[in-house]
Amino acid sequence: MQPKTLFRTSLILIAATAAYKVLGFAEKVALAHFFGTSTTADAYLAGAAVVLLMGFLLGDIAGPTLVPMILHDQTNSPRTLRASLGLVSLAAVPLTGLGWLYAAQLAHLFGPGFDQPTLLMTATIIRIGLLAFPVMCFTAVLGAWYQAFEQFTRPALADLMLKLAPVIALIATGSVYGLAWGLVVGAVLRLMPLLQADVPWLPSWRWRGARLTTVLQHAYPLLLTSLVSVHLISVIENAIASTVGAGAVAAQTYARRIVEVPIILLPQVLGRVLFPVLTSLVLQRNYQALQQWLARCWRWSLLLTLPLMVLGMVLCQQIVALLLQRGAFDQQSVQLTSTALWAALPGLPALALSTLLIRFSYAMGDTRWPSVMRVLGALLQIGLALWWRRWGLAGLGWATTVSLWAETLALAWLAQKTVQQPIKLDWRFMGQVLGASSVAGGLAWWVIQSWQPSSPSSLLLSLTSASTLGLIGFVVSLVLGRNAEIGLLWQHWRQGRIR
């Protein structure tokens, strides 16, 4: 993929995933409006986390497992895809049945601090949501085919259905169970656009010659990684938060969604777009180009997330109030959520960097050691959360932050070993970005302290002014410091290479 094509594809995918994230956040805003940080919100978020744990688990391993095989042997790739769909179909149905039978036990396991009515509500939500599980598994495998052939737009637009349907259902019914049924409908609508005539989507149970053994060998480390360090960790976080107090699960989830928005908009999108490119470079054994891509992604990740981290920490209470304070979401809910947000924001740069480093390792064909790193990071987070939960939501947030940085540093060391060349740290660049981010935070703090908003409109205006002035100060500081990446971007723009 050429740089100009890569840039345009990234913009399209950023727009689609931005819409996805906006709809996902709209779901949380609607949930906050109807239920605030009540036990009803806690029940839905805990039950939905269990369902999404099972539904999205395969999505994290299908791409890294199947994409290299499809690109390496395109002649037999339809057979491999159809056999993978057949295997997934056989596994998903009995797992759904088990989830139905043991929904009450799952609710108690992942919400140990809930009272009995909340546990019953959580179990009902789990049973409804699990109807979407087989469909979500089927969609995950099909998505790997589109990703291998660099067709990102259709899957990204289809993903919107998974968020749009629950929002409509909640607004229409005002019921938490209506929201759960909306998740099921959204999963079905998400699958339908992917069933194209030129895609081998019919499952096959004739597995001879389909290389399923190779698929499973590559998949099991990713399965362990995704299960423990991505999805299961969020469910365990909810379980620990349920012991902190009523509303803690909801407050922590709202804060997590706010933190994840910048990750969806750039590093995760960039990682998805670059994955086929990196895989092709690996097949060509072009390690110098791989190192250049890695260094540039690292610099731009810091360049874009550090100022967001500082501005978010300065303005966290105002951000939560503007986004969520309406209906049942009162001042106490604002305080709970902003506390969780403030403690989680220092992990934002690490989350962005680890997202890119994981994709880089997968492209190199290394799924084992990244899996080990991420599992160890998840275990560290759980241990710290259990130790620091005495400090409430702030302790849980700092447990996430510390474990994210430890995992990211380990992944960076692993990437250095993989390219067989030392990654040179540009301390001047890091100093410039940190200094410019401090300037942005100081300007934003001055604006918000000088302007005490008294209404939602004035709060929006004060936040916009503080953020804009902070970002202007950030860019000006980088320009005055002659930051290399800013200068290179300006040079490319003048040459017409980024348009």
MARTIZA-169986 format. One record per residue: residue in one letter; x, y, z of N, C-alpha, C in turn. Coordinates in steps of 0.1 Angstrom, whole numbers, plus 2048, in hexadecimal, padded with zeros to 3 digits. Layout:
// residues N
AXYZXYZXYZ ...
This chain:
// residues 499
M8087F480080080080080980C800 Q8068167F780E8227F680B82B801 P81483480581283D81080584680E K80384B8027F78538007EA84A801 T7EA83E7FC7DF8357FE7DD83180C L7E882F8137E882C8217E1837829 F7E58438267E084F82D7D185082A R7CC84F81E7BE85081B7B6845821 T7BB8388207B482D8277B382F836 S7BE83583C7BD83884A7B384284D L7B184C8457A7857847799851847 I79784883D78A84283B787839848 L79183184B78F82885778D830864 I79583B865794844871785849872 A78084E86677285386676884986B A76A83C86576083286876182E877 T76E82C87C76F82888976C833893 A76E83F88F76A84B89775A84A899 A75384888E74584688F74183B898 Y74883089774682489F7488288AE K75282F8B17558338BF74B83D8C4 V7478468BB73D8508BF7308498C3 L72C83F8BA7208388BD7218308CA G72D82A8CC72F8228D872F82B8E4 F7348378E37338418EE7258468F0 A71E8478E571084B8E67088418EE E70B8348EC70582A8F470882C903 K71483090671783291471183F91A V7108499117098559156FA853918 A6F484B90F6E68479116E483F91E L6ED8369206ED82E92C6EE836938 A6F88409386FA8499436ED852945 H6E785693A6DB85E93C6CF857942 F6CD84A93E6C28439446C583D952 F6D28399546D58319606E0837969 G6E88419646F384796B6FD83D96F T70183D97C70B83398170382A98B S6F78269876EF81E9906F380F98E T6ED8079966EF7F89956EA7F2988 T6E07F99826DB7F49756E67F696B A6EC80296B6F78049627037FA964 D7067F89717107EE97470C7E096F A7007DC9706FB7CF96B6FD7CD95C Y6F97D89556FA7D79467097D6942 L7117DF94871F7E09447277D3947 A7237CD95372A7C09567257B594D G7187B494A7137AA9427177AB933 A7177B892E71C7BA92172B7B791F A7337BA92A7417B79297437A8928 V73B7A092E73D79192D73978D91E V72F79291972B78F90B735793901 L73A7A09037447A58F975279E8FB L754799907760791909760785900 M75577E8FF7537728F77527768E8 G74B7818E57487858D775478B8D0 F75C7938D776779A8D07747928D2 L7747878D97807808DC78677B8CF L77E7758C67837708B978877B8B0 G7827878B17857918A87947968AA D7997948B67A77988B97B178E8B4 I7AD7828B27B67788AD7B577489F A7A97778997A677288B7B0779881 G7B17878827B978E8797C878A87A P7CF78B8857DD7878867DF779882 T7D57708847D77628817D575F872 L7CA76486C7C776185F7CD769854 V7CF7768577D477F84C7E277B847 P7EC77784F7F87728497F7766840 M7EE75D8447EC75083D7E4753830 I7DB75D8307D47608237DD767819 L7E677081E7EF7768157FA76D810 H7FE76381980975A81580475080A D7F874B80C7F37418027E47457FE Q7E374E7F57D67537F07CE7497E9 T7D573F7E37CE7357DB7C572C7E5 N7CA7287F07C27207F97BB728804 S7BC7358047B673D80E7A773C80F P79F73B80479173980678E72C80E R79572180C793715813796717822 T7A171E8257A572183379A72983A L79573383378B73C83977E73483C R77972C83276D72583476E71A83F A77A71484077C70A84A77C711858 S78271D859783724865775728869 L76C72C86075E72F863757723868 G75971886275370C867757708875 L76470987876970688576370F890 V76371C88C75D72689674E724898 S74772088E73971E88F736712899 L73E70789773D6FC8A07406FF8AF A7497088B174D70C8BF7437168C5 A73E71F8BD73672A8C37297268C8 V72271C8C27157198C67157128D4 P71D7088D771D7028E472270C8EF L72B7158EB72F71F8F57247288F9 T71B72C8EF7107348F270672C8FB G7047208F96FC718902701717910 L70E71591171471591F712723926 G71472D91E71273B92470473D929 W6FA7389216EC7389266EA731933 L6EF7259336ED71C93F6F372294C Y6FF72894A70772D95670773C956 A6FD7439516FD7529516FD757960 A6F67509696F575597770375497D Q70A74997A71774798072175197A L72075496D72875E96772676C96D A71976F97071677C97671C77D984 H71B77298B721773999730773998 L73676C98E74576C98D74A77A98A F74478198174978E97C74279A982 G73979798C7347A299473279E9A2 P73D79A9A973C7959B673779F9C1 G7387AC9BE7337B69C77257BA9C5 F71E7B49BB7107B89B87077B19C2 D6FB7B89C56F17B29CD6E97A99C4 Q6DF7A29CA6D87979C36D079C9B7 P6C87A79B86C17AC9AD6CA7B09A1 T6D57B69A46DF7BA99A6E57AE993 L6E87A399B6ED7979956E279198B L6D679098F6CB78B9876CA79397A M6CB7A097B6CA7A896F6D67A6966 T6E27A496C6EE7A29646ED79495D A6E878A9636E677D95D6DD77E951 T6D27859526C87869476CF78D93B I6D779893E6DD79F9336E879692C I6EE78E9346F878492E6F177B924 R6E57759296DE76C9206D9772913 I6D477E9146D07859086DC7888FF G6E678D9046F27918FC6F97858F5 L6F877A8FC6FF76E8F66F97698E9 L6ED76D8E66E776A8D96EF76F8CE A6F777A8D06FF7808C670D7798C4 F7107708CD71E76B8CD7227638C1 P71975A8BC71D7538AF71F75C8A3 V7167668A3717770897724778898 M72777C8A47337848A674077C8A2 C7407708A674B7678A274D766893 F74176388C74176287E74776F877 T74277A87C747787877756789879 A75B78588476978788777277F87D V76E77387977676C86F775772862 L76977685E76877D85177078A850 G77179185B77879D85B78779B858 A78D79085B79B78D85879D78D849 W79378784179478783379479582D Y78B79E83178B7AB82C7987B3830 Q79D7B083C7AA7B78407B57B2838 A7B67A58347C17A082C7C27A781F F7B77AA8197B67B080C7B57BF80C E7B87C58187B87D381A7AB7DA817 Q7A07D381B7927D881978D7DC827 F78F7E882B78C7EC83977F7F383A T77A7F983076F8028317627FB834 R75F7F082D7537E882F7527E383D P75C7DC84375B7D785075A7E285A A7617ED8587607F98627527FE862 L74B80085673E8058557347FB85B A7367EE85972E7E485F72E7E486E D73A7E787473B7E88827327F2888 L72E7FC88172580688671880188B M7137F68847067F08887067EB896 L7127E689B7137E08A87117EB8B3 K7137F88B07118028B970580A8B7 L70180B8AA6F58138A76E880C8AC A6E77FF8AA6DB7F88AE6D87F88BE P6E27F68C66E07F88D56DB8068D9 V6E18108D36DD81E8D66CE8208D3 I6CA81C8C76BC81D8C36B38158CC A6B78098CF6AF8018D86AD8078E6 L6B880D8EB6B78138F96AE81F8F9 I6B08278EE6A88338EE6998308EB A6968268E36898228E068281B8EC T6898138F468380C8FF68581190D G69181890E69481D91C697812925 S69980692069B7FA9296A97F5927 V6B07F09316BD7EA9306BC7DD928 Y6B17D69296AF7CA9216AE7CD912 G6A77D890F6A77DD9016B47E08FC L6BD7E59046CB7E89006D27DA8FD A6D07D09056D67C39026D17BD8F5 W6C47BE8F36BE7B98E66C47C18DA G6C67CD8DC6CC7D68D16DA7D18CE L6E17CB8D76EE7C68D56ED7BA8CB V6E37B18CE6E17A58C56DE7AA8B7 V6D47B38B66D07B78A86DC7BE8A1 G6E47C68A86EF7CC8A26FA7C289D A6FC7B78A47057AD8A07017A7893 V6F47A48916EF79F8856F07A8879 L6ED7B587B6EE7BF8716FC7C286D R7057C08777147C28747197B786A L7147AB86C7197A08637147A1855 M7087A58537017A48457097AB83A P70F7B783C7177BD8317237B682D L7287AD8367357A683373279982B L72679582972278982172278C812 Q72D78F80C72E7937FE7307877F6 A72C7887E972D77C7E073B7787DD D7447817DD75277E7DA75A77A7E7 V7547797F275A7757FE756766802 P75F75D80475C74F80775774E815 W74A75281874575382573D74682A L73A73D82073373182473D72882C P73972483874271C84174370D83B S74F70783D7516FA8387566F1844 W7526E58447576DB84E75F6D1848 R7646D383C76E6CB83677C6D1838 W7836CD84278F6D484779C6CE842 R79C6C483A7A86BE8347AE6C882A G7BB6CC82C7C26D58247BF6E3826 A7B76E78317B46F48347BD6FB83D R7C86F48427D26FA84A7CD6FF858 L7C36F885D7BD6FD8697C76FA875 T7CF6F08747D96EE87E7E36FA880 T7E77008747EF70B8757E871787A V7DB7198777D372487C7D272388B L7CF7178907CE71589F7DB7178A6 Q7E67138A07F47168A67F77248A7 H7F372C89E7F573B89F7EA7418A8 A7DF73B8A97D47418B07D57408BF Y7DA7358C47D97328D37E073D8DB P7EC7428D77F274C8DF7EA7598DF L7E475C8D37DC7688D27CF7678DA L7CA75A8DA7BE7588E27C075A8F1 L7CC7568F67CF7589047D1767907 T7D876E8FD7DB77C8FF7CE784900 S7C57818F57B97898F57B0786900 L7AF7799047A677590F7AB77C91C V7B877B91F7BC78092C7BE78F92D S7C67949237CA7A29247C27AC91D V7B87A89157AF7B290F7A17B1914 H79A7A691278C7A591678A7A0924 L79079692878E79193679279B940 I79D7A393D7A17AD9477967B7949 S78F7BB93F7847C59417797BF949 V7767B294876C7AC9507717AB95E I77D7A89607837A796E7837B5974 E7877BF96C7867CD9717787D0977 N76E7CC96F7607CF97475D7C7980 A7627BB9817607B298D7667B9999 I7737BE9987797C59A37727D29A7 A76E7D999C7677E699E75A7E49A6 S7537D89A37477D59AA7487D49B9 T7547D29BE7577D19CC75A7DF9D2 V75C7E99CA7607F69CF7547FE9D3 G7497FC9CC73C8039D07338049C5 A7268089C871C8099BD7208149B3 G71E8119A772281B99C73081A998 A73981399E74781399B74980C98D V74280198A7437FB97D740804972 A73480C97373081596973A820968 A73F82697374883197275582D96C Q75A82196F76681D96976581A95A T75981595675781294875681F940 Y74F82994574E83693E75B83C93D A76483C94777184294677983A93C R77882D93B78082593277C829923 R76F82B92176B82E91377183C90F I771845918777852915786851912 V78D84991979B84791779D840909 E79583790579782F8F97948378EC V78D8428ED78A8498E179684C8D8 P7A18538DE7AD8568D67B38498D0 I7B383E8D77B98328D37B282C8C6 I7A482D8C679D8298BB7A08328AF L7A183E8B17A28488A67B084789F L7BA8438A57C784389E7CF8368A0 P7D58338AB7DE8288AC7D781B8A7 Q7CB8188AC7C580C8A87C180B899 V7BD8168947BA8178867C781587E L7D281C8827DE81B87B7E480D87C G7E28078877E67F98887DF7EF87F R7D27F187D7CA7E98747CE7EB866 V7D17F88627D47FB8547E27F6851 L7EB7F785B7F97F48587FC7E5859 F7F37DD85F7F67CF8617F97C8854 P7F17C98497F57C283D8027C8837 V8057D58398117DB83481D7D583B L81C7D48488277CF8508297C084D T81E7B984B81F7AA8488277A883B S8247B183182A7B08248397B3825 L83D7BD82D84B7C08308527B5836 V84B7AE83F8517A284685479783C L84A79583384C78A82985878E81F Q85A79B81D8667A08158737A181D R87279F82A87D7A08338847AE833 N87B7B88318807C68318807CB83F Y88A7C884788A7CC85588C7DB857 Q8947E184E8967EF84F8897F784E A8817F38448747FA84386B7F784F L86C7EC8548647E88608687F186C Q8757F386E87A7FB87887580A877 Q87580F86A87181C86786281E86B W85A81586784C81586A84A815879 L85180D88084F80C88E853819895 A85E81F89186382B898859836895 R85483788984B84288583E84088D C83883488E82C83289582E8358A4 W8398328A983C8358B883C8448BA R84384C8B184485A8B38368618B1 W82E85D8A78218638A581785F8B0 S8198538B581084F8C08128588CD L81F85B8D08228648DB81D8728D8 L8208768CC81C8848C880E8878C9 L80587D8C77F787F8C77F087C8D4 T7F68738DC7F086F8E97F48768F5 L80187B8F58068829017FE88F904 P7FB8988FA7F38A38FD7E58A0901 L7DF8968FB7D28918FF7D288D90D M7DC8869127DD88191F7DD88D929 V7E68979267E78A292F7DA8AA930 L7D58AD9247C88B59247BD8AE92B G7BC8A09297B289992F7B389993E M7BF8989447C18989527BD8A6958 V7C08B19517BD8BE9557AE8C1955 L7A78BB94B7998BF9487908B394B C7948A995278C89C95277E89E958 Q77D8A69637708A89697678AF960 Q76C8B99597638C195075F8B8944 I7688B093F7658A793475A89D937 V75B89794375188E947743895949 A7448A194F7378A89517318AC944 L7398B093A7338B492D72D8A8926 L73489D92673089191E72588A925 L72488993271B87F938711885942 Q71389194770B8969526FD89B94D R6F489294D6E689594A6DE88994E G6D188B9506C88809556CC87B962 A6CE86E9636D28679706E1869973 F6E986E96A6F787096D6F987D974 D6FA87C9816FB88898A70988C98D Q70B89699671889A99A72188F9A0 Q71A8879A872287C9AE7278729A3 S71F87099972486898E73086E987 V72F87C98573A88397F747881987 Q74688299475288199C75887399C L74F86999C75485B99B75B85898E T75585D98375A85A976767862973 S76786E97777387797577F87297D T77D86C98978786699178E85A989 A78585198478A84697C79184B970 L78C85596979285A95D7A0860960 W7A186896A7AE86F96D7B9864970 A7B685A9777C084F97A7C384796E A7BA8469647BD83D9587C484494D L7C385194C7C88599417D885893F P7E085794A7EE8559487F2849940 G7E983F93F7EC8339377E8835929 L7E38409247DF8429177EA84090D P7F684790E801845905805836904 A80683091080A822910800819908 L7F381C90A7E98149037EA8168F4 A7ED8228EF7EF8248E17FC81D8DC L80681E8E38138188DF8128088DE S80B8038E880A7F48E98017EF8DE T7F77F78DA7EE7F38CE7F77F28C2 L8007FB8BF8087FA8B38137EF8B4 L8197EE8C08237E48C281E7D68C1 I8127D38C580C7C68C480A7C28B5 R8057CC8AD8037C989F8117C7898 F81B7CE89C8287CC89682D7BE899 S82C7B98A58307AC8A98287A18A1 Y81B7A38A081379989881779988A A81B7A488481F7A487682C79D874 M83479D87F84179587E83F787880 G833783883830774885832770893 D83477989C8377758AA82A7788B2 T82376D8B581776E8BD8197698CC R8247628CE82675C8DB82B7668E5 W83676D8E283C7768EC8337828EF P82D7898E58237938E881878E8F1 S8147828EF80977C8F880E77B906 V81B77690882077591582178391C M82578D91582679B91A8197A091E R80F79E9168027A49197FB79C925 V7FD78F9257F77879317FE78C93E L80B78E93E81279294A80D7A094E G80B7A99448067B69467F87B594D A7EF7AC9487E27AB94D7E27A695B L7EB79C95E7EC79796C7F17A2975 L7FB7AA9708007B59797F47BF97C Q7EC7C29727E17CB9747D77C697E I7D47B997D7CA7B39877D07B3995 G7DD7B09967E37B09A37E37BE9A9 L7E77C89A17E77D69A67D97DB9A9 A7CF7D79A17C17DB9A47BC7D59B1 L7BF7C99B47BB7C39C07C27CA9CC W7CF7CE9CA7D67D49D57D27E29D7 W7CF7EA9CC7CC7F89CD7BD7FB9CD R7B57F19CD7A67F59CD7A27FB9DA R7AA7FB9E47A78029F17A68119EE W7AD8169E37AC8249E07A18279D6 G79881D9D478C81F9CB78F81F9BC L7888279B578A8289A779782D9A2 A79D8369AA7AA83B9A77B48309A8 G7B38279B17BD81C9B27BB8139A6 L7AF8109A27AD8079967B380E98A G7B181B9887B682297D7C582297C W7CC8249887DB8249887E0816986 A7D980B98A7DD7FE9877DD7FB978 T7D38009717D37FF9627DF80795C T7E18139607EC81B95B7F981595C V7FD81096880A80A96B80C7FE963 S8027F59628037E995B8047EB94C L7FE7F59477FF7F993880D7FD935 W81380593D82080A93A82A7FE93B A8297F69458327EA9468317E193A E8247DF9358227D692A8287DD91D T8267EA91C82B7F191083A7F190F L8417F391A8507F391A8557E5917 A84E7DA91B8527CD9188507CA909 L8457CF9038427CD8F584C7D58EC A8517E18F185B7E88EA8687E18EA W86C7DB8F58787D38F68777C78EC L86B7C18EB8697B68E386A7BA8D4 A8657C68D08667CB8C38747CD8BF Q87C7D38C888A7D58C58927C88C2 K88F7BE8CA8957B18C78907AB8BA T8847AE8B687F7A88AA8857AD89D V8877BB89D88D7C189189C7BF891 Q8A27BA89C8B07B789D8B87C489C Q8B27CF89F8B97DC8A08B47E48AB P8BD7EB8B38B97F38BE8B07FE8BA I8A58008C189D80C8BF8A28188C7 K8A68228C08AD82D8C68A28378CB L8A383A8D88998438DE89D8528DB D8958598D58978678D289386F8DE W89D8728E78998798F48968878F1 R89B88D8E789889B8E388989C8DF F8858928D78778928D286E8908DE M8718878E78688848F38688908FC G8738978FE8738A390686B8AE900 Q86B8B08F28638BA8EC8548B78EE V8508AA8EC8428A78ED83D8A88FC L8458A49058418A69138408B4917 G84A8BC9138498CB91683D8D290F A83B8CE90382F8D48FC8228D0902 S8218C39078158BE90D8138C691B S81E8C992281D8D092E8188DE92C V81C8E49218178F291D8088F191A A8048E79137F68E59107EE8E391D G7F28DB9267EB8D99327EA8E693B G7F68EE93B7F68FA9437EC90493D L7EB9069307E290F92A7D390B92C A7D18FE92B7C38F992D7BF8FB93C W7C88F99457C58FB9537C290A956 W7CA9139507C79219527BA92594D V7B69209417A992493C79D91F944 I79E91294979390C95079291295E Q79D91696479D91D97179892B970 S79A93296579694096378794095F W78293595A77493595576C92B95C Q76392F96575B92696C74E924965 P74B91995E73F91895673391695F S72791B95B71B91A96371091395C S71290F94F70890894870F8FE93E P7088F593870E8EC92E7148F3923 S70E8FE91D71490591272190C916 S72191292272D91892673890E929 L73490292E73E8F89317448F3923 L73C8F19197418ED90C74A8F8907 L74790590874F91090375C91090B S75C90E91876890F91F77190391C L76C8F791B7748EC91777A8ED909 T7728F29007778F48F27828FE8F2 S7819098FA78B9138FA79890E901 A79690790C7A29019137A98F790A S7A28EE9047A88E48FB7AF8EA8EF T7A88F48E97AE8FA8DD7BA9028E0 L7BA90A8EB7C69128EF7D19088F3 G7CE8FD8FA7D88F48FD7DE8ED8F1 L7D68E98E77DC8E38DB7E48ED8D3 I7E08F98D27E79038CB7F59058D2 G7F59068DF8019078E780A8FB8E4 F8048EF8E380C8E38E18138E48D3 V80B8E78C98118E88BB81C8F38BA V8198FE8C08229098BF82F9068C6 S82E8FF8D283A8FA8D98438F18D0 L83C8E88C98438DF8C184A8E68B5 V8438EF8AF8488F78A48548FF8A8 L8539068B385E90E8B886A9058BC G8678F98C08728F08C48778E88B8 R8728EB8AC8768E489F8758D58A0 N8698D18A48678C28A58688BC898 A8708B18978738AB88A8668A5883 E85D89F88A8518998848488A487F I8468AF88683E8BA8818448C0874 G8518C28748588C78688568BE85C L8578B185F8568A78548478A784E L83E8A88578308A885382D8B584B W8328C084F8308CC8478378CC83A Q8438C583984A8C482C8428BB823 H83C8B08288348A781F8278AE81B W8228B68238158BD81F8188C7814 R8238CE8158278D880B82A8D17FD Q82F8C57FE8328BD7F28268B67EC G81B8B77F380F8B17EE80E8A27F1 R81689D7FA81688E7FC80C88A806 I80689480D7FB8918177EF89A813 R7E789580B7DB89D8077D0893802 
